[in-house]
Amino acid sequence: QPNPTDTRIGVRDAIRNCIYGVDKNPLAVELCKVAMWLEAHVPGEPLNFLDHKIKNGDAIVGLARMEELYNGIASDAFKAYKDEEKANCTILKKANKKQRKAREGGQLRLHNVKEVVNNKLKGYKTKFEAFAALPENSIEEIEAKKKAHKKLTSGTGYWFVNSLADLQVAQFFVDKSEIDNAVTDDGYFDIMAGRKSQTKAEVMSLAESTKRNFFHWFLEFPEVFANEGFDCILGNPPFLGGRKIS
């Protein structure tokens, strides 16, 4: 039976290496960090750096794995929820189905597109590994890690991949009363390949992602998905009810 000191050190190591959390409520995120700090505090040691482990976001709205980026834009995204969207949604849905059919038939080559994304993500993963290896043995080291994390999540590799993921998910949410607020499958892959400069659809998608706090698991926790994902997930179910969530 380990003594209390060794138990706390073990708990601290488990929290540092094994525990992750996501919540839509920023206050819940901060309370979780406090709970972890209280559970893992070792006298004479600084509090763990947890900003890269306990995060704010909508855990059920976003992409889980990188491969989902290549799914393109779902035609189901163009469902009208307001009368003023109906005409545009009909046009967008028809165009999207045609574009997806052409892509799935091999008329659009994804090799170069995938290479662009993979290179961006590879650079981000390399930087993340260097960040994750930074020590946490003093207040100064914790502060340095905090700055490194901020720099990492504002870098071009992270931003590019996150923007693509946001763009894909946001098409379910953007206001389609103006047709150029949305992007269809071809436009999405043009943006991914760098063939198109920033569009109004990207701006609208960024606004939606900021408002709704999309959470892309593979990008936020790359070290977990490098090892095939989580071993165990604990959660309380959302309480809106199934139909409202849908």
Contacts in CASP RR format, 6 or more apart in sequence:
PFRMAT RR
TARGET T0000
AUTHOR 0000-0000-0000
METHOD contacts of the structure
MODEL  1
QPNPTDTRIGVRDAIRNCIYGVDKNPLAVELCKVAMWLEAHVPGEPLNFL
DHKIKNGDAIVGLARMEELYNGIASDAFKAYKDEEKANCTILKKANKKQR
KAREGGQLRLHNVKEVVNNKLKGYKTKFEAFAALPENSIEEIEAKKKAHK
KLTSGTGYWFVNSLADLQVAQFFVDKSEIDNAVTDDGYFDIMAGRKSQTK
AEVMSLAESTKRNFFHWFLEFPEVFANEGFDCILGNPPFLGGRKIS
2 10 0 8 1.000
5 42 0 8 1.000
8 40 0 8 1.000
8 41 0 8 1.000
8 42 0 8 1.000
9 42 0 8 1.000
11 39 0 8 1.000
11 40 0 8 1.000
12 40 0 8 1.000
12 41 0 8 1.000
12 42 0 8 1.000
12 45 0 8 1.000
12 48 0 8 1.000
15 36 0 8 1.000
15 39 0 8 1.000
15 40 0 8 1.000
15 48 0 8 1.000
15 50 0 8 1.000
15 53 0 8 1.000
16 40 0 8 1.000
16 48 0 8 1.000
16 136 0 8 1.000
19 36 0 8 1.000
19 53 0 8 1.000
20 53 0 8 1.000
20 54 0 8 1.000
20 55 0 8 1.000
20 221 0 8 1.000
20 224 0 8 1.000
20 230 0 8 1.000
21 32 0 8 1.000
21 53 0 8 1.000
21 54 0 8 1.000
21 55 0 8 1.000
22 54 0 8 1.000
22 55 0 8 1.000
22 56 0 8 1.000
22 57 0 8 1.000
22 59 0 8 1.000
22 215 0 8 1.000
22 220 0 8 1.000
23 29 0 8 1.000
23 32 0 8 1.000
23 56 0 8 1.000
23 57 0 8 1.000
23 59 0 8 1.000
24 56 0 8 1.000
24 57 0 8 1.000
24 58 0 8 1.000
24 59 0 8 1.000
24 213 0 8 1.000
25 56 0 8 1.000
26 56 0 8 1.000
29 54 0 8 1.000
29 55 0 8 1.000
29 56 0 8 1.000
32 54 0 8 1.000
33 50 0 8 1.000
33 54 0 8 1.000
36 48 0 8 1.000
36 50 0 8 1.000
36 54 0 8 1.000
37 47 0 8 1.000
37 48 0 8 1.000
37 50 0 8 1.000
40 48 0 8 1.000
41 47 0 8 1.000
45 137 0 8 1.000
46 136 0 8 1.000
46 137 0 8 1.000
46 138 0 8 1.000
46 139 0 8 1.000
46 141 0 8 1.000
46 142 0 8 1.000
47 142 0 8 1.000
48 136 0 8 1.000
49 136 0 8 1.000
49 142 0 8 1.000
49 145 0 8 1.000
49 146 0 8 1.000
49 149 0 8 1.000
51 146 0 8 1.000
51 149 0 8 1.000
52 131 0 8 1.000
52 132 0 8 1.000
52 149 0 8 1.000
55 215 0 8 1.000
55 220 0 8 1.000
56 213 0 8 1.000
57 213 0 8 1.000
57 214 0 8 1.000
57 215 0 8 1.000
58 212 0 8 1.000
58 213 0 8 1.000
58 214 0 8 1.000
58 215 0 8 1.000
59 215 0 8 1.000
60 238 0 8 1.000
60 245 0 8 1.000
61 169 0 8 1.000
61 212 0 8 1.000
61 213 0 8 1.000
61 214 0 8 1.000
61 215 0 8 1.000
62 165 0 8 1.000
62 169 0 8 1.000
62 214 0 8 1.000
62 215 0 8 1.000
62 216 0 8 1.000
62 217 0 8 1.000
63 69 0 8 1.000
63 165 0 8 1.000
63 168 0 8 1.000
63 169 0 8 1.000
63 216 0 8 1.000
63 217 0 8 1.000
63 218 0 8 1.000
63 219 0 8 1.000
64 216 0 8 1.000
64 217 0 8 1.000
64 218 0 8 1.000
65 217 0 8 1.000
65 218 0 8 1.000
65 225 0 8 1.000
66 117 0 8 1.000
66 121 0 8 1.000
66 161 0 8 1.000
66 218 0 8 1.000
66 219 0 8 1.000
66 225 0 8 1.000
68 165 0 8 1.000
68 168 0 8 1.000
69 117 0 8 1.000
69 161 0 8 1.000
69 164 0 8 1.000
69 165 0 8 1.000
69 168 0 8 1.000
69 192 0 8 1.000
70 110 0 8 1.000
70 113 0 8 1.000
70 114 0 8 1.000
71 168 0 8 1.000
72 100 0 8 1.000
72 103 0 8 1.000
72 168 0 8 1.000
72 185 0 8 1.000
72 188 0 8 1.000
72 189 0 8 1.000
73 96 0 8 1.000
73 100 0 8 1.000
73 168 0 8 1.000
73 171 0 8 1.000
73 183 0 8 1.000
73 184 0 8 1.000
73 185 0 8 1.000
73 188 0 8 1.000
74 171 0 8 1.000
74 172 0 8 1.000
75 93 0 8 1.000
75 96 0 8 1.000
75 97 0 8 1.000
75 100 0 8 1.000
76 172 0 8 1.000
77 96 0 8 1.000
77 171 0 8 1.000
77 172 0 8 1.000
77 182 0 8 1.000
78 89 0 8 1.000
78 92 0 8 1.000
78 93 0 8 1.000
78 96 0 8 1.000
78 171 0 8 1.000
78 176 0 8 1.000
78 182 0 8 1.000
79 89 0 8 1.000
79 93 0 8 1.000
80 86 0 8 1.000
80 88 0 8 1.000
80 89 0 8 1.000
80 90 0 8 1.000
80 176 0 8 1.000
82 177 0 8 1.000
84 177 0 8 1.000
85 175 0 8 1.000
85 176 0 8 1.000
85 177 0 8 1.000
88 176 0 8 1.000
88 177 0 8 1.000
88 178 0 8 1.000
88 179 0 8 1.000
88 182 0 8 1.000
89 176 0 8 1.000
91 179 0 8 1.000
92 176 0 8 1.000
92 179 0 8 1.000
92 182 0 8 1.000
92 184 0 8 1.000
95 184 0 8 1.000
96 184 0 8 1.000
96 185 0 8 1.000
99 184 0 8 1.000
99 185 0 8 1.000
99 186 0 8 1.000
100 185 0 8 1.000
102 108 0 8 1.000
103 110 0 8 1.000
103 185 0 8 1.000
103 186 0 8 1.000
103 189 0 8 1.000
108 186 0 8 1.000
108 189 0 8 1.000
110 189 0 8 1.000
112 193 0 8 1.000
113 189 0 8 1.000
113 192 0 8 1.000
113 193 0 8 1.000
116 192 0 8 1.000
116 193 0 8 1.000
116 194 0 8 1.000
117 160 0 8 1.000
117 161 0 8 1.000
117 164 0 8 1.000
117 192 0 8 1.000
120 156 0 8 1.000
120 157 0 8 1.000
120 160 0 8 1.000
120 161 0 8 1.000
121 157 0 8 1.000
121 161 0 8 1.000
121 219 0 8 1.000
123 157 0 8 1.000
124 152 0 8 1.000
124 155 0 8 1.000
124 157 0 8 1.000
124 158 0 8 1.000
124 161 0 8 1.000
124 219 0 8 1.000
124 222 0 8 1.000
125 222 0 8 1.000
125 226 0 8 1.000
127 152 0 8 1.000
128 152 0 8 1.000
128 222 0 8 1.000
128 223 0 8 1.000
129 223 0 8 1.000
131 145 0 8 1.000
131 148 0 8 1.000
131 149 0 8 1.000
131 152 0 8 1.000
132 223 0 8 1.000
134 141 0 8 1.000
134 144 0 8 1.000
134 145 0 8 1.000
134 148 0 8 1.000
135 141 0 8 1.000
136 142 0 8 1.000
136 145 0 8 1.000
152 158 0 8 1.000
158 219 0 8 1.000
161 216 0 8 1.000
161 219 0 8 1.000
162 216 0 8 1.000
162 219 0 8 1.000
163 202 0 8 1.000
163 205 0 8 1.000
163 206 0 8 1.000
164 188 0 8 1.000
164 191 0 8 1.000
164 192 0 8 1.000
165 214 0 8 1.000
165 216 0 8 1.000
165 219 0 8 1.000
166 205 0 8 1.000
166 206 0 8 1.000
166 208 0 8 1.000
166 209 0 8 1.000
166 214 0 8 1.000
166 216 0 8 1.000
167 183 0 8 1.000
167 188 0 8 1.000
167 191 0 8 1.000
167 201 0 8 1.000
167 202 0 8 1.000
167 205 0 8 1.000
168 188 0 8 1.000
169 209 0 8 1.000
169 214 0 8 1.000
170 204 0 8 1.000
170 205 0 8 1.000
170 206 0 8 1.000
170 208 0 8 1.000
170 209 0 8 1.000
170 214 0 8 1.000
171 182 0 8 1.000
171 183 0 8 1.000
171 205 0 8 1.000
173 208 0 8 1.000
173 212 0 8 1.000
174 181 0 8 1.000
174 182 0 8 1.000
174 201 0 8 1.000
174 204 0 8 1.000
174 205 0 8 1.000
174 208 0 8 1.000
175 181 0 8 1.000
175 204 0 8 1.000
176 182 0 8 1.000
180 199 0 8 1.000
180 200 0 8 1.000
180 201 0 8 1.000
181 200 0 8 1.000
181 201 0 8 1.000
181 204 0 8 1.000
182 201 0 8 1.000
182 204 0 8 1.000
183 191 0 8 1.000
183 199 0 8 1.000
183 201 0 8 1.000
183 202 0 8 1.000
183 205 0 8 1.000
187 196 0 8 1.000
187 199 0 8 1.000
187 201 0 8 1.000
190 196 0 8 1.000
191 199 0 8 1.000
191 202 0 8 1.000
217 224 0 8 1.000
217 225 0 8 1.000
218 225 0 8 1.000
224 230 0 8 1.000
238 245 0 8 1.000
END
